[in-house]
Amino acid sequence: MQRWPASSSRCACARYDDEITVWVRVGEVVSRWVVFEYRVEGPARTVLAEGETRHVVVRKITERPTVIPTELRNPLQRRPG
């Protein structure tokens, strides 16, 4: 099974009882994978972390990459307007 690493461009600390906000958006949609981008903000909207993960669609039986079905890909490609 292929594994795709997560990447982070920055990281800072928050305290246990700090309120944080986690933002997630679709960064890229290609025929076989989708990239999610993350941003974690702490008090006063301080950026604590940014990063992304790549999710590859695989066939259950073969565990090989396959094309994302249209009914899943289309909603991911829509941009808020």
C-alpha positions as CSV (number, residue, x, y, z in Angstrom):
1,M,0.0,0.0,0.0
2,Q,1.3,3.4,-0.9
3,R,1.6,6.0,1.8
4,W,1.8,9.7,1.2
5,P,3.4,11.9,3.8
6,A,1.9,15.0,5.3
7,S,4.0,18.1,5.1
8,S,4.1,21.1,7.4
9,S,5.6,24.5,6.6
10,R,5.5,25.9,10.2
11,C,4.6,24.8,13.7
12,A,4.2,26.7,17.0
13,C,2.8,25.8,20.4
14,A,-0.6,26.3,22.0
15,R,-1.4,25.8,25.7
16,Y,-3.8,23.2,26.9
17,D,-6.8,25.5,27.4
18,D,-6.1,27.8,24.4
19,E,-9.0,28.0,22.0
20,I,-7.8,27.0,18.5
21,T,-9.4,27.2,15.1
22,V,-8.6,24.6,12.4
23,W,-9.2,25.6,8.8
24,V,-9.3,22.9,6.0
25,R,-9.7,23.5,2.3
26,V,-9.3,21.5,-0.9
27,G,-6.0,22.6,-2.4
28,E,-5.8,20.4,-5.5
29,V,-7.9,17.7,-7.2
30,V,-6.3,15.5,-9.8
31,S,-7.6,12.3,-11.4
32,R,-6.2,10.0,-8.6
33,W,-5.7,12.2,-5.6
34,V,-6.9,15.2,-3.6
35,V,-4.7,17.5,-1.5
36,F,-6.2,19.1,1.7
37,E,-4.5,22.2,3.1
38,Y,-4.7,22.9,6.8
39,R,-4.1,26.0,8.9
40,V,-4.3,26.0,12.7
41,E,-4.8,29.3,14.5
42,G,-4.4,30.1,18.1
43,P,-5.5,33.1,20.3
44,A,-5.5,36.4,18.4
45,R,-5.5,34.4,15.1
46,T,-1.8,33.5,15.6
47,V,-0.8,30.9,13.0
48,L,0.3,27.8,14.9
49,A,0.7,25.4,12.0
50,E,0.2,25.1,8.3
51,G,0.4,21.9,6.2
52,E,-1.2,19.6,3.7
53,T,-2.0,16.0,3.2
54,R,-2.4,14.1,-0.1
55,H,-5.1,11.4,-0.3
56,V,-4.8,8.8,-3.0
57,V,-7.9,6.9,-4.1
58,V,-7.2,3.1,-4.4
59,R,-9.2,0.1,-5.4
60,K,-10.2,-1.9,-2.4
61,I,-9.3,-5.3,-4.0
62,T,-6.0,-4.4,-5.6
63,E,-4.9,-1.6,-3.3
64,R,-3.7,0.2,-6.5
65,P,-4.4,3.9,-7.4
66,T,-7.5,4.4,-9.4
67,V,-9.4,7.4,-10.8
68,I,-11.6,9.4,-8.4
69,P,-15.3,8.8,-9.5
70,T,-16.9,11.8,-11.1
71,E,-19.6,12.0,-8.4
72,L,-16.9,12.5,-5.8
73,R,-14.5,14.6,-7.8
74,N,-17.0,17.2,-9.0
75,P,-18.0,18.5,-5.5
76,L,-14.4,18.7,-4.5
77,Q,-13.5,20.8,-7.5
78,R,-16.2,23.4,-6.8
79,R,-14.9,26.7,-5.5
80,P,-17.0,28.9,-3.2
81,G,-18.4,31.8,-5.1
